[in-house]
Amino acid sequence: MNPAVIRAMLMLRLRRVLSDRSNLVWLFVMPMVFSFLMGQLMGDWNSGGPPSKPRFMVYDLDGGPAADALLAPLTDNERFLLVRADTTVATVQARAAVEHSRITAALFLPSGFSEAVAAGQPLEIELFYDSDRLSSQTVRTLLDRSLLQINTVAMANGLVQPPATGAPAPGMAAAFDEARFRTLWDEPRVALVGTTLGRLQEEEGFALTKSAQHLGPAYTIFFMLMFLLLSAKELVTERHDRTLARLMVSRASSVDLVLGFFLGGMVLGLIQAAILLVLNSVAFGIDYGDAPLALALVVLLFAGVASAGSILLGSLARTGAQADGLGVAVTMVLASLGGLWWPLEVVPQFMQTLGKSLPTGQAITVFHDMIGRGYGLADMQTLFAGLGSWFAVLMVLAVWRFRRLISG
């Protein structure tokens, strides 16, 4: 390994790029222009406030004290918004709303619910919920707990002999009767019949509240990828000009040439990403979360992916025009499928799976998780492993193809 050759190639690439003012426009100006214009078109997704919560619909035909007591522990919950409808709907409509994720759960309280509870009459209330959604699980847990409290109170009232009534009434005792308690415990007066609906959802809703939170990182990734892939034509030009052959004669190995070109792309990508992320934070108020190591790692890995991809592309293309065409095509495909033009959260599940298998989808998902969900490094290990795998594969292929090109 020849550090002098690597350093010389790195500095040469930086001088070529930074000396051309048109490159500076595409590196820094156009990403911010696109972020601003597209932000104006897309607007805010939740008026800049906290993320909207899934709705828990309660169709209450009773409206009595028992209904209020049942629902009291479920109000002001951070995972869902309790909505008590003043009208009811058919159960088939409620099921459909849960299955299509329009609401997180639906509870039906029949007319006369409070009177039945007060009179100690057994009855059932109906709940539809998706057991694979976190907010639905919370609804079910809190309802079970609230019903346990109501049933315990009902049992206690049924066990205690009212004062000054003379002889004990049937079914009552002046003292605690354990056998009677166990019977009432096993046969609660109010039973919940839960029907689980829906399919497994790994993420609960869309956590971003402003379009800039998506567009800022998305266009940073997009222009970093596009600029580095389009720079592959420089490698094609150096091949045609016999620059690489002359360097090989001067005792530069293929590894030196690959590292020099790769590190030049890495440095350009890191400079571009750092400046754009700071500008987006200042201009659009983007908060990247509380995981600076995760932020640094995603930028570093994606810059490595893009730089390794540019070497592979430059080694495969036969002409500069072909390198440009392939670079644009690859960038557009990865951007559209990887969720840079629109959030992956708004596309069907199979498209989300496809997008998150690509480096662009993995990188933008990391930004969404940091910005919208406050995730840290440990929460996104799978995404970082995916980016690392893409980098390793592309780097191995780039070195292999480049060495074959030089030796041939």
C-alpha positions as CSV (number, residue, x, y, z in Angstrom):
1,M,0.0,0.0,0.0
2,N,1.3,3.4,-1.0
3,P,-0.1,6.2,1.1
4,A,1.4,8.9,-1.1
5,V,-0.5,7.6,-4.2
6,I,-3.8,7.3,-2.1
7,R,-3.4,10.8,-0.8
8,A,-2.6,12.2,-4.2
9,M,-5.6,10.6,-5.8
10,L,-7.8,11.8,-3.0
11,M,-6.6,15.4,-3.2
12,L,-6.8,15.4,-7.0
13,R,-10.5,14.3,-6.9
14,L,-11.3,17.0,-4.3
15,R,-9.6,19.7,-6.4
16,R,-11.4,18.7,-9.5
17,V,-14.8,18.7,-7.9
18,L,-14.5,21.8,-5.7
19,S,-12.8,23.9,-8.4
20,D,-15.9,23.6,-10.6
21,R,-18.6,26.0,-9.4
22,S,-21.4,24.1,-11.2
23,N,-20.5,21.1,-9.0
24,L,-21.0,23.3,-5.9
25,V,-24.5,24.1,-7.1
26,W,-25.4,20.4,-7.4
27,L,-23.7,19.5,-4.2
28,F,-25.3,22.1,-1.9
29,V,-27.7,24.5,-3.6
30,M,-30.0,22.2,-5.6
31,P,-30.7,19.9,-2.6
32,M,-31.9,22.8,-0.5
33,V,-34.0,24.2,-3.4
34,F,-35.7,20.9,-4.0
35,S,-36.3,20.5,-0.2
36,F,-37.9,23.9,0.0
37,L,-40.0,23.6,-3.2
38,M,-41.3,20.1,-2.4
39,G,-41.9,21.1,1.2
40,Q,-44.2,23.9,0.0
41,L,-46.1,21.5,-2.2
42,M,-46.4,18.7,0.4
43,G,-47.0,21.0,3.4
44,D,-47.1,19.9,7.0
45,W,-48.5,16.5,7.8
46,N,-49.8,17.4,11.3
47,S,-49.6,21.2,11.7
48,G,-46.2,20.9,13.4
49,G,-47.8,19.4,16.5
50,P,-47.3,15.9,18.1
51,P,-48.0,12.9,15.9
52,S,-51.6,12.0,15.5
53,K,-52.7,9.1,17.7
54,P,-54.8,6.1,16.5
55,R,-58.5,6.4,17.6
56,F,-60.2,4.1,20.0
57,M,-63.9,4.4,19.2
58,V,-66.5,3.8,21.9
59,Y,-70.1,3.5,20.8
60,D,-71.8,4.2,24.1
61,L,-75.6,3.8,24.2
62,D,-75.6,3.9,27.9
63,G,-73.9,7.1,29.0
64,G,-74.3,6.2,32.7
65,P,-71.9,6.2,35.7
66,A,-70.7,2.6,35.1
67,A,-69.7,3.6,31.5
68,D,-67.9,6.6,32.8
69,A,-66.1,4.5,35.4
70,L,-65.1,1.9,32.8
71,L,-63.6,4.4,30.4
72,A,-62.0,6.7,33.0
73,P,-58.6,4.9,33.0
74,L,-58.5,5.0,29.2
75,T,-58.6,8.8,28.7
76,D,-55.6,10.9,27.9
77,N,-53.5,7.8,27.0
78,E,-50.3,8.4,25.0
79,R,-50.9,5.5,22.6
80,F,-54.4,6.2,21.5
81,L,-57.2,8.8,21.5
82,L,-60.5,7.7,23.1
83,V,-63.5,9.0,21.1
84,R,-67.0,8.4,22.5
85,A,-69.4,8.5,19.6
86,D,-72.8,9.8,20.1
87,T,-74.2,7.4,17.5
88,T,-73.6,3.7,17.0
89,V,-72.6,1.8,13.9
90,A,-73.1,-1.8,12.8
91,T,-70.5,-4.2,14.1
92,V,-69.5,-5.1,10.5
93,Q,-68.5,-1.5,9.9
94,A,-66.5,-1.4,13.1
95,R,-64.7,-4.6,12.1
96,A,-63.8,-3.1,8.7
97,A,-62.5,0.1,10.3
98,V,-60.2,-1.9,12.6
99,E,-59.1,-4.3,9.8
100,H,-58.1,-1.4,7.6
101,S,-56.3,0.4,10.5
102,R,-58.6,3.4,10.4
103,I,-59.2,3.0,14.1
104,T,-57.3,0.9,16.7
105,A,-60.3,-0.6,18.4
106,A,-64.0,-0.4,18.7
107,L,-66.0,-1.0,21.9
108,F,-69.8,-1.3,22.1
109,L,-71.6,-0.4,25.4
110,P,-75.3,-1.4,25.3
111,S,-78.1,0.6,26.6
112,G,-78.8,-0.1,30.2
113,F,-75.2,-1.0,31.0
114,S,-75.0,1.1,34.2
115,E,-78.4,-0.3,35.5
116,A,-77.2,-3.9,34.9
117,V,-74.0,-3.3,36.7
118,A,-75.8,-1.7,39.7
119,A,-78.3,-4.5,39.8
120,G,-75.6,-7.2,39.6
121,Q,-76.9,-8.7,36.4
122,P,-74.4,-10.5,34.2
123,L,-73.9,-9.0,30.7
124,E,-71.3,-8.9,27.9
125,I,-69.7,-5.9,26.1
126,E,-68.2,-6.3,22.7
127,L,-64.7,-5.2,21.6
128,F,-63.0,-5.4,18.2
129,Y,-59.3,-4.8,18.2
130,D,-56.0,-5.8,16.4
131,S,-53.9,-7.7,18.8
132,D,-50.7,-7.0,16.8
133,R,-50.9,-3.2,17.2
134,L,-49.4,-1.7,20.2
135,S,-52.2,0.8,20.8
136,S,-54.8,-2.0,20.5
137,Q,-52.9,-4.1,23.1
138,T,-52.9,-1.1,25.4
139,V,-56.7,-0.7,25.0
140,R,-57.3,-4.4,25.8
141,T,-55.0,-4.3,28.8
142,L,-56.6,-1.2,30.3
143,L,-60.1,-2.4,29.6
144,D,-59.4,-5.7,31.4
145,R,-58.0,-3.8,34.3
146,S,-61.0,-1.5,34.5
147,L,-63.4,-4.3,34.2
148,L,-61.6,-6.1,37.0
149,Q,-62.1,-3.1,39.2
150,I,-65.8,-2.9,38.4
151,N,-66.3,-6.6,39.0
152,T,-64.4,-6.5,42.3
153,V,-66.6,-3.6,43.5
154,A,-69.7,-5.5,42.4
155,M,-68.5,-8.6,44.3
156,A,-67.7,-6.6,47.4
157,N,-71.2,-5.1,47.4
158,G,-72.7,-8.5,47.0
159,L,-70.7,-9.9,49.9
160,V,-71.4,-7.3,52.6
161,Q,-74.5,-7.3,54.7
162,P,-76.1,-3.8,54.6
163,P,-76.2,-2.3,58.1
164,A,-79.4,-2.4,60.3
165,T,-81.2,-4.9,58.1
166,G,-81.7,-7.6,60.6
167,A,-81.2,-11.1,59.4
168,P,-78.8,-11.6,56.6
169,A,-80.4,-11.4,53.1
170,P,-80.0,-14.4,50.8
171,G,-76.5,-14.5,49.2
172,M,-75.1,-12.1,51.7
173,A,-73.0,-12.5,54.9
174,A,-72.1,-10.2,57.8
175,A,-68.5,-11.4,57.4
176,F,-66.3,-12.3,54.5
177,D,-67.1,-15.6,52.9
178,E,-64.1,-16.9,51.0
179,A,-66.0,-19.6,49.1
180,R,-68.6,-17.0,48.0
181,F,-65.7,-14.7,46.9
182,R,-64.1,-17.4,44.8
183,T,-67.5,-18.2,43.1
184,L,-68.0,-14.6,42.2
185,W,-64.4,-14.2,41.1
186,D,-64.8,-17.2,38.7
187,E,-68.1,-15.9,37.4
188,P,-67.7,-12.1,36.9
189,R,-70.8,-10.1,36.4
190,V,-69.4,-8.2,33.4
191,A,-67.5,-10.2,30.7
192,L,-65.5,-8.8,27.8
193,V,-65.7,-10.6,24.5
194,G,-62.7,-9.6,22.4
195,T,-62.4,-10.3,18.7
196,T,-58.8,-9.9,17.3
197,L,-58.6,-8.5,13.8
198,G,-56.0,-7.4,11.4
199,R,-52.4,-8.4,10.4
200,L,-49.0,-7.9,12.1
201,Q,-47.8,-4.3,11.8
202,E,-44.2,-3.6,12.8
203,E,-44.6,0.1,13.0
204,E,-47.5,2.1,14.6
205,G,-48.5,4.8,12.2
206,F,-46.4,7.5,10.6
207,A,-44.4,9.4,13.2
208,L,-43.3,12.4,11.2
209,T,-45.3,15.7,11.5
210,K,-43.6,17.9,8.9
211,S,-42.8,17.2,5.3
212,A,-39.3,18.8,5.8
213,Q,-38.5,16.0,8.3
214,H,-38.7,13.6,5.4
215,L,-37.6,15.8,2.5
216,G,-34.4,17.2,4.1
217,P,-32.7,13.8,4.7
218,A,-34.3,12.3,1.6
219,Y,-32.8,14.9,-0.8
220,T,-29.5,14.8,1.1
221,I,-29.3,11.0,0.4
222,F,-30.6,11.5,-3.2
223,F,-28.1,14.1,-4.2
224,M,-25.2,12.4,-2.4
225,L,-26.0,9.2,-4.3
226,M,-26.5,10.9,-7.7
227,F,-23.3,13.1,-7.5
228,L,-21.1,10.1,-6.5
229,L,-22.6,7.8,-9.1
230,L,-22.2,10.4,-11.8
231,S,-18.6,10.9,-10.9
232,A,-18.0,7.4,-12.1
233,K,-17.3,8.9,-15.5
234,E,-14.1,10.3,-14.1
235,L,-12.8,6.8,-13.6
236,V,-13.8,5.9,-17.2
237,T,-11.9,9.0,-18.4
238,E,-8.8,8.1,-16.4
239,R,-8.9,4.6,-17.9
240,H,-9.2,6.0,-21.5
241,D,-6.4,8.6,-20.8
242,R,-4.2,5.8,-19.6
243,T,-3.8,7.7,-16.3
244,L,-4.3,4.5,-14.3
245,A,-1.9,2.6,-16.4
246,R,0.8,5.2,-15.8
247,L,0.1,5.1,-12.1
248,M,0.5,1.3,-12.1
249,V,3.9,1.7,-13.7
250,S,4.9,4.0,-10.9
251,R,4.5,1.2,-8.4
252,A,0.9,2.0,-7.4
253,S,-1.1,-1.2,-6.8
254,S,-4.7,-1.7,-7.8
255,V,-5.6,-1.5,-4.1
256,D,-4.0,2.0,-3.9
257,L,-6.0,3.2,-6.9
258,V,-9.2,1.8,-5.5
259,L,-8.7,3.3,-2.1
260,G,-7.7,6.6,-3.5
261,F,-10.8,6.9,-5.6
262,F,-13.0,5.4,-2.9
263,L,-11.7,7.8,-0.1
264,G,-12.2,10.7,-2.5
265,G,-15.8,9.8,-2.9
266,M,-16.2,9.2,0.8
267,V,-14.8,12.6,1.8
268,L,-17.0,14.4,-0.8
269,G,-20.1,12.5,0.4
270,L,-19.4,13.3,4.1
271,I,-18.7,17.0,3.4
272,Q,-21.9,17.2,1.4
273,A,-24.0,15.4,3.9
274,A,-22.7,17.3,6.9
275,I,-23.3,20.7,5.3
276,L,-26.8,19.7,4.0
277,L,-27.9,18.3,7.3
278,V,-26.8,21.4,9.2
279,L,-28.6,23.7,6.6
280,N,-31.8,21.6,6.9
281,S,-31.6,21.8,10.7
282,V,-31.2,25.6,10.6
283,A,-33.6,26.4,7.7
284,F,-36.4,23.9,8.5
285,G,-35.9,23.3,12.2
286,I,-35.2,19.5,11.8
287,D,-34.3,17.8,15.1
288,Y,-32.4,14.6,14.3
289,G,-33.0,13.1,17.7
290,D,-30.8,12.2,20.6
291,A,-28.5,9.6,18.9
292,P,-25.5,11.4,17.4
293,L,-23.7,8.1,16.9
294,A,-26.6,6.7,14.9
295,L,-26.6,9.9,12.8
296,A,-22.9,9.7,12.1
297,L,-23.0,6.0,11.3
298,V,-25.8,6.2,8.8
299,V,-24.1,9.1,6.9
300,L,-20.8,7.2,7.0
301,L,-22.3,3.9,5.8
302,F,-24.3,5.5,3.0
303,A,-21.4,7.6,1.8
304,G,-19.4,4.3,1.7
305,V,-22.2,2.6,-0.3
306,A,-22.4,5.4,-2.8
307,S,-18.6,5.7,-3.2
308,A,-18.2,2.0,-3.7
309,G,-21.0,2.0,-6.2
310,S,-19.3,4.7,-8.2
311,I,-16.1,2.6,-8.5
312,L,-18.1,-0.4,-9.6
313,L,-20.1,1.7,-12.1
314,G,-16.9,3.3,-13.4
315,S,-15.4,-0.1,-13.9
316,L,-18.4,-1.5,-15.8
317,A,-19.1,1.5,-18.1
318,R,-17.3,1.6,-21.4
319,T,-17.8,5.4,-22.0
320,G,-18.4,8.5,-20.0
321,A,-21.9,8.9,-21.5
322,Q,-22.7,5.3,-20.6
323,A,-21.5,5.9,-17.0
324,D,-23.7,9.0,-16.8
325,G,-26.8,7.2,-18.1
326,L,-26.3,4.3,-15.8
327,G,-25.7,6.6,-12.9
328,V,-28.9,8.5,-13.5
329,A,-30.9,5.3,-14.0
330,V,-29.6,3.6,-10.8
331,T,-30.2,6.8,-8.8
332,M,-33.8,7.2,-10.0
333,V,-34.7,3.6,-9.4
334,L,-33.1,3.5,-5.9
335,A,-34.7,6.8,-5.0
336,S,-38.3,5.9,-6.1
337,L,-38.3,2.4,-4.7
338,G,-36.3,3.3,-1.6
339,G,-38.7,6.0,-0.4
340,L,-36.8,9.2,-1.1
341,W,-39.5,10.8,-3.2
342,W,-42.3,9.7,-0.9
343,P,-42.3,8.1,2.5
344,L,-42.3,4.3,2.5
345,E,-45.0,4.4,5.2
346,V,-47.6,5.5,2.6
347,V,-47.1,2.6,0.2
348,P,-48.4,-1.0,0.4
349,Q,-46.6,-3.4,2.7
350,F,-44.9,-5.4,-0.1
351,M,-43.4,-2.1,-1.4
352,Q,-42.2,-1.2,2.1
353,T,-40.5,-4.6,2.3
354,L,-38.8,-4.0,-1.0
355,G,-37.9,-0.4,-0.2
356,K,-36.3,-1.4,3.1
357,S,-34.2,-4.0,1.4
358,L,-32.4,-1.2,-0.6
359,P,-29.7,1.0,0.8
360,T,-31.8,4.2,0.2
361,G,-34.8,2.7,2.0
362,Q,-32.6,1.6,4.9
363,A,-31.0,5.0,5.2
364,I,-34.2,7.1,5.1
365,T,-35.9,4.7,7.5
366,V,-33.0,5.4,10.0
367,F,-33.7,9.1,9.7
368,H,-37.5,8.6,10.1
369,D,-36.9,6.5,13.2
370,M,-34.4,9.0,14.7
371,I,-36.5,12.1,14.0
372,G,-40.0,10.7,14.5
373,R,-39.6,8.0,17.0
374,G,-36.5,8.9,18.9
375,Y,-34.8,5.6,18.3
376,G,-31.2,5.1,19.1
377,L,-28.4,2.9,17.8
378,A,-29.6,-0.3,19.5
379,D,-33.2,0.1,18.1
380,M,-32.0,0.2,14.5
381,Q,-29.4,-2.6,14.4
382,T,-31.1,-4.4,11.5
383,L,-31.1,-1.3,9.3
384,F,-27.4,-0.6,10.0
385,A,-26.6,-4.3,9.4
386,G,-28.3,-3.9,6.0
387,L,-26.4,-0.8,5.1
388,G,-23.1,-2.5,6.2
389,S,-23.9,-5.5,4.1
390,W,-24.6,-3.4,1.0
391,F,-21.3,-1.6,1.6
392,A,-19.3,-4.8,1.9
393,V,-20.9,-6.4,-1.2
394,L,-20.4,-3.3,-3.4
395,M,-16.8,-2.8,-2.2
396,V,-15.9,-6.4,-2.9
397,L,-17.4,-6.3,-6.3
398,A,-15.8,-2.9,-7.1
399,V,-12.3,-4.2,-6.1
400,W,-12.8,-7.4,-8.0
401,R,-14.0,-5.7,-11.2
402,F,-11.4,-2.9,-11.0
403,R,-8.5,-5.4,-10.5
404,R,-9.7,-7.4,-13.5
405,L,-9.9,-4.3,-15.6
406,I,-6.4,-3.2,-14.7
407,S,-4.9,-6.6,-15.1
408,G,-6.7,-7.1,-18.5
